[in-house]
């Protein structure tokens, strides 16, 4: 999937994959050495994430059902647990720094599009 910031037109990711199965959701990005620019992972029906055992920091976006960005965690380091974002319906994990570089902020609308 392709992730677009609809508010400012920035492309946040060209290859954002969904973690679908229970195993994929548990594993997430844990088995990777890094996350390349343009890549990411998303989790439906998600309100909290953790980076325990991860090897690199990530940007984490919490999005409501209307596609509005509720919270951004910039460069969440390994070994952390995010706060619970109660109205979040979708979480997207991107390489650290993507949100700052693209000017993506709380209140912006984002959209996942078929690549």
QUIWOPE-V581575 format. One record per pair of residues at least 24 apart in sequence whose C-alpha atoms are under 6 Angstrom apart, sorted by the first residue. I is the first residue (numbers start at 1). J is the second residue. D is the distance in Angstrom with one decimal. If there is no record, write none. Layout:
I/J/D, I/J/D
//
This chain:
1/113/5.5, 1/114/4.8, 1/115/4.9, 2/112/5.5, 2/113/5.0, 2/115/5.4, 3/111/5.7, 3/112/4.6, 4/110/5.6, 4/111/5.3, 5/110/4.4, 6/109/5.3, 6/110/5.2, 7/108/5.4, 7/109/5.5, 10/102/6.0, 13/38/4.2, 13/39/5.5, 14/38/5.0, 15/39/4.7, 16/40/4.3, 16/41/5.1, 17/41/4.7, 18/42/4.9, 19/43/5.7, 30/54/5.1, 35/95/5.6, 40/93/5.5, 40/94/4.6, 41/92/5.7, 41/93/5.3, 42/91/5.6, 42/92/4.3, 43/90/5.7, 43/91/5.2, 44/90/4.6, 45/89/4.7, 45/90/5.7, 46/89/5.6, 46/90/5.5, 46/91/5.9, 47/84/5.5, 47/85/5.1, 47/86/6.0, 47/88/5.2, 48/82/5.7, 48/84/4.9, 49/82/5.5, 50/80/5.7, 50/81/4.2, 50/82/5.9, 51/78/4.9, 51/79/5.1, 51/80/5.2, 52/78/5.8, 52/79/3.9, 52/80/5.9, 54/78/5.2, 57/96/5.7, 58/94/5.7, 58/95/4.9, 58/96/4.2, 59/93/5.8, 59/94/5.1, 59/95/5.9, 59/96/4.8, 60/92/5.8, 60/93/4.7, 61/91/5.5, 61/92/5.1, 62/88/5.5, 62/91/4.7, 63/88/5.1, 63/89/6.0, 63/90/5.1, 64/88/4.6, 64/89/5.1, 65/89/5.6, 67/109/5.5, 67/110/5.5, 68/107/5.8, 68/108/5.7, 68/109/4.4, 69/106/5.0, 69/107/5.2, 69/108/5.5, 70/106/5.4, 71/106/5.6
//
